[in-house]
Amino acid sequence: MRPLPELTPENEHYWKAGADGVLRIQWCAPCDLGVHPPLPACPQCAEGLEVRDLSGRGTVVGVTVNHQPWLPDLEPPYAIVVVALDEDPLVRITSLIVEADPESVGIGLPVEVRFEQHDDVWLPLFAPTGEPVVERAEWPEPEPAPVRPMPSAQHFEDSVAITGIAMSEVGRRLNRDPLSLAVDACRAAVADAGLTLDDIDGLSTYPGGMGGGGGFSEGGIHAVEEALRIHPTWFSGGLETSGQNGSIVNAMLAVAAGLCRHVLCFRTVWESTSALRGNRRGSGVPSAPRMGGEMQWRLPYGAMSAANWIAVNASHHFHRYGTTREQLGWIPVTQRSHAGLNPAAIYRDPMTIEDYLDTRMITTPFGLYDCDVPCDGSVAVVVSALDAARDLARPPVRVAAVGTQLRERIPWDQGTLLHEQLVWGPAQHLWSRTDLTPDDVDLACLYDGFSFNCLSWLEALGFCDRGEGGAFVEGGERISIGGTLPLNTHGGQLSAGRTHGYGFVHEAVVQLRGDAGQRQVAGVEVAVTSSGGGHPGGAILFTTDRG
């Protein structure tokens, strides 16, 4: 059954426009601005919006050919596109291409609307107009907001530290109670810090119990508090943070504010066991017959996975900058060699660039090895007040800066196409909060839900210029353990398993402590981590304790 949007007075002008064959969106006449998805008022002038008839013509600015069988009535391969509308190219629509071979669809293809009726909904689809492909070096891009200066001379990062880390058993289809994984990691992290559960006065997690469908959580604060009986003075759990590791930043803020002294942060996944039991995650087919929110603009077109959404941006990057699949492949290939030195990694067998290129396609340009590995496991981190940390069992790992700012629009198809969405803001914000620079970084632990996420973070954090990520990673030497910027030395989520952000903090702390064994980076003093896979991201810069 095709997922369909819930019709409301706010969206009916769009989803029912096909009844008379005219594409319609909201428009602000005073600003001459198209508005989509629908809003209650113009975001620029706050005036009311009209509904305007459009020509239905546009240009493909992003494309991915999906090869996964997501929906029974939509047989792959099919071309998911982002179309920039002629009337306002900064207004984009995610849709499907019809009346054309999916593999022939490229950026710059002129298209016009068609409508396909499903019950009382008319899905806008697009077909080629037959006009020549538009050749352009650049396409219209929304202007990002400026980086905000520090609002205060107080630098909260100076008052906190990481004092304990631990990881539960991690593997594919462990068939264990996810709460037991969380308890294992939490108790071990507290012991690693030289503390007891009586010392812990804060709890923090992502995504919490409400965001935990399909193997995405152990039950959140409620479940872990019941299992450990900590009785915290502060707690937090939720989805809307600066990446998954935003829950760790929240803990730092609580400690710096004096609400607590030692916060236990945890992140648990059991996606592979959940899938074995027949469950699907929230980004898949919705359980309700109709849906609202962001997903209504993507799921009806078979864009069921973040792989599809991020692949659209990857295709634009490839088109604009000449990035190639082989260049991108050096990220998973190099990280697999790192995983071979990590006993806890899920996949440790060597991989060649030929292996990478020969694997099955998921959604162009992503093959199987561009996608991280669903797994079961839990990671826990203890955030402590610095004045307490120096009396504990291990030398504290300091926090030099965090990056959390939103500089782009959040909707997946309305923001930038130049890189993964929502990474440039936190990356630039991070460097605005420290005197350190990219040249000072000894280790990068960057989110790799897909290989292109990682490439985007490398560019956003300034390790290379925008568009030069492919050349930066090509050959793998620069990002190897002995290279100038060792990258994801534990194997990343592409080989070590999708511990969903927390694994990068765990690896950074292991390396800064000098505990990484065969994969230890020599002389590491500064490590940068990032998290967020297309939704708002975040970055944290860690250092050894320099007194």
C-alpha positions in Angstrom: 0.0 0.0 0.0 1.4 3.4 -1.0 1.9 5.7 2.0 -0.3 8.8 1.6 -0.5 12.2 3.3 -3.2 13.1 5.7 -5.2 15.8 4.0 -5.6 19.0 6.0 -6.9 22.5 5.2 -3.2 23.5 5.2 -2.0 21.0 2.5 -5.1 20.3 0.4 -4.2 23.0 -2.2 -1.1 20.8 -3.0 -2.3 17.3 -2.7 -5.6 17.8 -4.4 -4.3 20.1 -7.2 -4.2 17.3 -9.7 -8.0 17.2 -9.7 -7.8 19.9 -12.3 -4.3 19.3 -13.5 -2.6 22.5 -12.1 0.3 22.4 -9.6 -0.2 24.9 -6.7 1.9 26.1 -3.8 1.7 28.9 -1.4 3.1 32.3 -2.4 3.8 35.6 -0.7 2.9 38.4 -3.2 4.7 41.3 -1.4 8.0 39.3 -1.2 7.4 37.5 -4.6 8.4 34.3 -2.7 7.3 30.8 -3.1 6.6 28.9 0.1 6.8 25.1 0.4 6.1 23.1 2.5 3.1 25.1 3.7 3.4 27.6 6.5 0.9 29.8 8.3 2.6 33.1 7.2 5.5 34.3 5.1 8.7 33.7 7.0 10.1 37.0 5.7 7.4 39.6 6.1 4.9 37.6 8.3 2.1 38.5 6.0 -0.5 36.0 4.9 0.0 33.7 2.0 -2.1 33.1 -1.1 -2.2 29.8 -3.1 -0.8 30.3 -6.6 -1.2 28.3 -9.8 2.1 27.3 -11.4 3.2 26.2 -14.8 4.2 22.8 -13.4 7.6 23.1 -15.1 11.0 22.8 -13.5 14.5 21.3 -13.6 16.0 18.3 -11.9 18.6 19.4 -9.5 19.1 16.2 -7.6 18.5 12.5 -8.5 18.9 9.0 -7.1 17.9 5.8 -8.8 16.5 3.6 -6.1 17.2 -0.2 -6.4 15.5 -1.3 -3.1 12.0 -2.9 -3.1 10.4 -0.6 -0.6 6.8 -0.6 -1.7 4.8 -3.4 -3.3 3.2 -1.1 -5.9 6.4 0.7 -6.9 8.9 -1.7 -8.6 12.6 -0.7 -8.7 14.5 0.8 -10.2 12.8 4.2 -10.1 14.3 7.7 -10.2 13.6 9.9 -7.2 14.2 13.5 -8.1 14.3 16.9 -6.5 12.8 19.4 -8.9 13.5 23.2 -8.8 10.4 25.0 -9.9 10.6 27.5 -12.8 8.7 30.2 -10.9 11.1 30.1 -7.9 14.1 27.7 -8.2 14.6 27.8 -4.5 11.3 26.0 -4.0 11.9 22.4 -4.7 9.7 19.3 -4.8 10.7 15.7 -4.2 9.0 13.4 -6.7 9.4 10.6 -9.2 10.3 10.7 -12.9 7.8 9.0 -15.2 7.8 8.4 -19.0 11.6 7.9 -19.0 14.3 5.3 -18.3 15.3 6.0 -14.7 19.0 5.5 -15.5 18.8 8.3 -18.2 17.7 11.0 -15.7 20.4 13.5 -14.8 20.8 16.9 -13.2 19.6 19.7 -15.5 16.8 17.7 -17.1 13.8 20.0 -17.9 10.5 18.4 -16.6 6.8 19.1 -16.4 4.2 17.9 -14.0 2.0 14.9 -14.3 -0.5 13.7 -11.7 -1.2 10.2 -10.4 -4.3 9.7 -8.3 -4.3 7.5 -5.2 -7.7 7.6 -3.5 -8.3 11.3 -2.8 -4.7 12.4 -3.2 -3.1 13.4 -6.5 0.7 12.9 -6.4 2.6 15.4 -8.5 5.1 13.4 -10.7 7.4 14.8 -13.4 8.2 13.8 -17.0 10.9 15.1 -19.3 9.8 18.0 -21.6 12.0 16.8 -24.4 14.0 20.0 -24.2 17.8 19.9 -24.0 19.5 19.3 -20.7 20.4 22.5 -19.0 24.2 22.7 -18.6 25.1 24.9 -15.6 28.2 25.1 -13.4 26.0 26.3 -10.4 22.4 26.1 -9.4 20.5 28.5 -7.1 21.3 27.8 -3.5 19.6 29.2 -0.3 21.9 31.6 1.5 22.9 30.2 4.9 22.5 32.3 8.0 25.7 33.9 9.5 27.6 32.2 12.2 26.5 33.8 15.5 29.3 35.1 17.7 29.7 33.8 21.2 27.0 35.6 23.3 29.1 35.5 26.5 32.7 35.5 27.6 31.8 32.4 29.6 32.9 29.2 27.9 30.9 26.4 29.5 33.1 23.8 27.8 36.0 24.7 30.2 34.0 23.5 33.2 33.2 19.9 32.0 35.1 16.7 31.1 34.5 13.2 29.9 35.4 10.9 32.8 34.0 7.5 31.8 33.1 5.5 28.7 32.0 1.9 28.0 30.4 -0.2 25.3 28.2 -3.2 25.7 28.5 -6.3 23.6 27.9 -5.1 20.0 26.9 -7.4 17.1 24.4 -8.4 14.5 21.2 -9.9 15.8 22.3 -10.5 19.3 18.6 -11.3 20.3 19.2 -9.6 23.7 16.9 -7.4 25.6 18.0 -3.9 24.6 17.6 -2.7 28.2 20.2 -5.3 29.3 22.6 -3.8 26.8 22.0 -0.3 28.1 22.5 -1.5 31.7 25.8 -3.2 30.8 27.2 -0.1 29.2 25.9 2.3 31.9 27.3 0.3 34.8 30.7 -0.2 33.0 31.0 3.5 32.2 30.3 4.5 35.7 32.9 2.1 37.0 35.4 3.3 34.3 35.1 6.8 35.8 35.8 5.5 39.3 32.3 6.3 40.4 29.3 4.5 41.8 25.7 4.8 40.8 25.2 6.9 43.9 27.5 9.5 42.5 25.4 9.9 39.3 22.9 12.7 39.5 22.0 13.2 35.9 20.8 11.1 32.9 20.7 12.0 29.3 19.9 10.1 26.1 18.9 10.2 22.5 16.1 9.7 21.2 14.3 8.9 24.4 11.4 6.5 24.8 9.1 8.3 22.4 11.5 8.0 19.5 12.4 4.4 20.0 10.3 2.4 17.5 11.8 -0.4 15.4 14.9 -1.1 17.5 15.9 2.6 17.9 16.0 2.8 21.8 16.0 0.7 24.9 13.0 2.7 26.3 14.7 5.9 27.2 15.1 7.6 30.5 12.1 5.9 32.1 13.4 2.4 31.4 17.0 3.0 32.4 16.1 5.0 35.5 13.8 2.1 36.6 16.6 -0.4 35.9 19.3 1.6 37.8 17.2 3.6 40.4 19.6 6.6 40.2 16.9 9.3 41.1 18.7 12.1 39.2 18.3 15.8 39.8 18.3 16.4 36.0 17.4 14.2 33.0 16.8 14.7 29.3 15.8 12.5 26.4 14.6 13.5 23.0 15.0 13.5 19.2 15.4 17.3 18.6 19.1 17.9 19.4 22.3 18.8 17.6 22.8 15.3 16.3 22.6 12.1 18.4 25.5 13.4 20.5 23.5 16.5 21.3 22.4 14.6 24.3 26.0 14.7 25.5 26.1 18.4 24.9 22.9 18.8 26.9 24.6 16.9 29.7 27.6 19.3 29.6 25.2 22.3 29.8 23.5 20.8 32.8 26.8 20.2 34.6 28.1 23.6 33.7 24.9 25.2 35.0 25.3 23.4 38.4 22.2 21.2 38.1 24.3 18.1 38.6 27.9 16.8 38.9 28.1 13.6 37.0 25.7 12.8 34.1 25.4 9.3 32.7 24.7 9.6 28.9 23.6 6.5 26.9 22.6 5.4 23.4 21.2 2.0 22.7 20.2 0.4 19.4 18.9 -3.1 18.6 17.9 -2.6 15.0 19.2 -5.8 13.6 17.3 -7.9 16.1 14.2 -5.7 15.7 14.3 -6.3 11.9 14.6 -10.0 12.5 11.4 -9.8 14.6 9.6 -8.1 11.7 9.7 -4.5 12.9 10.4 -1.5 10.8 11.9 1.8 11.9 10.0 5.1 11.8 11.5 6.2 8.5 10.0 3.2 6.8 6.4 2.4 6.0 4.2 4.2 8.5 1.9 2.1 10.6 -0.9 4.7 10.3 -3.0 4.8 7.1 -2.1 8.5 6.6 0.8 10.7 7.7 1.6 14.3 8.3 4.8 16.2 9.0 8.0 15.9 7.0 7.5 12.3 5.8 4.4 13.2 3.7 6.6 15.0 1.2 8.9 11.9 0.6 7.4 8.6 1.4 4.6 8.6 -1.2 7.4 8.6 -3.8 9.2 5.6 -2.5 11.9 7.8 -0.9 11.7 5.6 2.2 15.2 5.8 3.6 17.8 8.4 4.5 19.9 6.6 1.9 17.6 8.0 -0.7 17.4 11.5 0.7 21.2 11.9 1.2 22.0 10.2 -2.2 20.2 13.1 -3.9 22.7 15.5 -2.4 25.6 13.2 -3.2 24.5 13.2 -6.9 24.5 17.0 -6.9 28.0 17.0 -5.4 29.2 14.5 -8.0 27.7 16.6 -10.8 29.0 19.9 -9.6 32.5 19.0 -8.4 33.3 15.9 -10.4 33.4 13.6 -7.4 33.4 9.9 -8.4 32.2 6.7 -6.8 35.8 5.4 -6.7 36.9 8.5 -4.7 34.0 8.1 -2.3 34.8 4.4 -1.9 38.1 5.1 -0.2 36.2 6.0 2.9 34.7 2.6 3.5 37.7 0.8 2.2 40.1 2.6 4.5 37.8 2.3 7.5 37.5 -1.4 6.9 41.3 -1.7 7.3 40.9 0.2 10.6 38.2 -2.2 11.7 40.6 -5.1 11.1 42.5 -3.7 14.1 39.4 -3.3 16.3 38.3 -6.6 18.0 34.9 -5.1 18.6 34.1 -4.2 15.0 31.4 -6.2 13.3 33.1 -6.5 9.9 36.9 -6.9 9.9 37.7 -8.8 6.7 39.8 -6.7 4.3 38.0 -4.8 1.5 39.6 -3.6 -1.8 38.3 -0.7 -3.9 37.3 -3.4 -6.5 35.2 -5.1 -3.8 33.6 -1.8 -3.1 32.8 -1.0 -6.8 31.5 -4.5 -7.5 28.9 -4.6 -4.7 25.2 -4.3 -5.4 23.7 -0.8 -5.8 21.3 0.5 -3.1 20.4 3.9 -4.4 22.7 5.7 -6.8 25.5 6.6 -6.1 25.4 4.5 -2.9 26.3 0.8 -3.0 26.0 -1.6 -0.1 29.4 -0.6 1.4 28.4 3.1 1.4 25.7 2.3 4.0 26.4 1.7 7.7 25.7 -1.6 9.5 22.5 -2.0 11.6 23.5 -3.7 14.8 22.6 -4.2 18.5 24.6 -2.5 21.2 24.8 0.3 23.7 27.4 3.0 24.4 27.6 5.1 27.6 29.5 8.2 28.5 30.0 10.0 31.8 30.1 13.8 31.7 31.5 15.3 35.0 32.3 18.7 36.4 36.0 19.4 35.8 36.8 20.2 39.4 35.5 16.7 40.3 37.0 15.0 37.3 40.6 15.4 38.3 40.1 13.4 41.4 38.7 10.3 39.5 40.2 7.1 38.2 41.3 8.2 34.8 42.7 11.5 33.4 39.8 13.5 32.2 39.2 14.2 28.5 38.6 17.9 28.1 36.0 19.6 25.9 37.5 22.4 23.8 34.3 23.4 21.9 30.9 22.3 20.7 29.2 23.2 17.4 25.4 23.3 17.4 24.1 26.1 15.2 21.4 25.7 12.6 22.4 27.8 9.5 20.2 26.1 6.9 16.6 25.2 6.5 15.7 21.9 8.1 13.4 20.3 5.4 15.6 17.8 3.5 14.8 19.1 0.0 14.7 22.8 0.7 18.2 23.3 2.1 21.6 23.0 0.5 22.4 20.5 -2.2 26.1 21.1 -2.0 26.7 18.5 0.8 24.8 16.6 3.4 22.2 18.7 5.0 22.8 20.6 8.2 26.5 20.0 8.8 28.0 23.4 7.7 26.3 25.3 10.6 27.6 23.2 13.5 31.0 22.9 11.8 31.5 26.6 11.5 30.0 27.2 14.9 32.5 24.8 16.5 35.5 26.8 15.2 34.0 30.1 16.4 34.2 28.8 20.0 37.9 27.9 20.1 41.3 29.1 19.2 42.2 25.7 17.8 42.0 25.2 14.0 41.6 22.2 11.7 45.4 22.1 11.5 45.5 21.2 15.2 43.3 18.1 14.9 45.1 14.8 15.2 42.0 12.5 14.8 38.6 12.8 13.1 35.7 10.6 14.2 33.0 11.7 11.8 29.5 10.5 11.3 29.2 8.0 8.5 25.7 6.7 8.3 26.6 6.9 4.7 30.0 7.5 3.2 28.9 10.8 1.8 28.0 12.0 5.3 31.6 11.6 6.2 32.8 13.4 3.1 30.5 16.3 3.8 31.8 16.7 7.4 35.4 16.6 6.1 34.6 19.6 3.9 32.4 21.4 6.4 35.0 21.2 9.2 37.6 22.7 6.9 40.0 19.8 6.3 39.6 20.5 2.6 37.7 23.0 0.6 34.1 22.5 -0.5 34.0 20.1 -3.4 37.5 18.8 -2.8 36.5 15.9 -0.4 36.8 13.3 -3.2 40.4 14.3 -3.9 41.2 14.5 -0.2 40.2 10.9 0.6 41.4 9.4 -2.7 43.8 6.6 -2.3 43.1 6.4 1.5 46.6 7.4 2.7 45.7 10.8 4.1 42.8 9.3 6.2 44.7 6.1 7.3 45.9 5.6 10.9 49.4 6.8 9.8 48.0 9.6 7.7 47.8 13.3 8.3 44.1 13.0 9.4 43.3 9.5 10.7 39.6 9.0 10.1 37.2 6.7 12.1 40.0 4.6 13.4 37.6 2.1 15.0 36.0 1.3 11.5 33.2 3.8 11.8 29.6 2.8 11.5 30.4 1.4 8.0 32.3 -1.5 9.6 32.1 -1.3 13.4 28.3 -1.0 13.4 25.7 1.8 13.7 26.0 2.7 17.3 24.4 6.0 16.1 26.9 8.7 17.0 28.0 7.7 20.5 30.6 5.3 19.0 32.6 8.2 17.7 32.8 9.8 21.1 33.9 6.5 22.5 36.6 6.1 20.0 37.9 9.7 20.5 38.2 9.1 24.2 39.9 5.7 23.8 42.4 7.4 21.5 43.0 10.4 23.7 43.7 8.1 26.6 46.1 6.1 24.6 44.1 2.9 25.0 43.5 2.0 21.3 46.1 -0.8 21.0 47.1 -1.7 17.5 45.0 1.1 16.0 46.4 3.8 18.3 47.3 7.1 16.6 50.7 8.3 17.8 50.7 11.6 19.8 47.0 12.3 19.6 46.0 15.3 21.6 43.0 16.8 19.7 40.1 14.9 18.3 36.9 16.1 16.6 33.7 14.2 16.5 30.4 14.7 14.7 27.0 13.2 14.6 23.7 13.7 12.7 22.8 12.0 9.5 20.8 14.6 7.5 18.7 15.9 10.4 20.3 18.7 12.5 23.9 17.8 13.2 26.5 18.6 15.9 30.2 18.5 16.5 32.4 18.3 19.6 36.1 19.0 19.9 38.0 17.0 22.6 41.5 17.3 23.9 43.7 15.7 26.4 43.9 17.3 29.8 46.5 20.1 29.5 46.2 21.2 33.1 
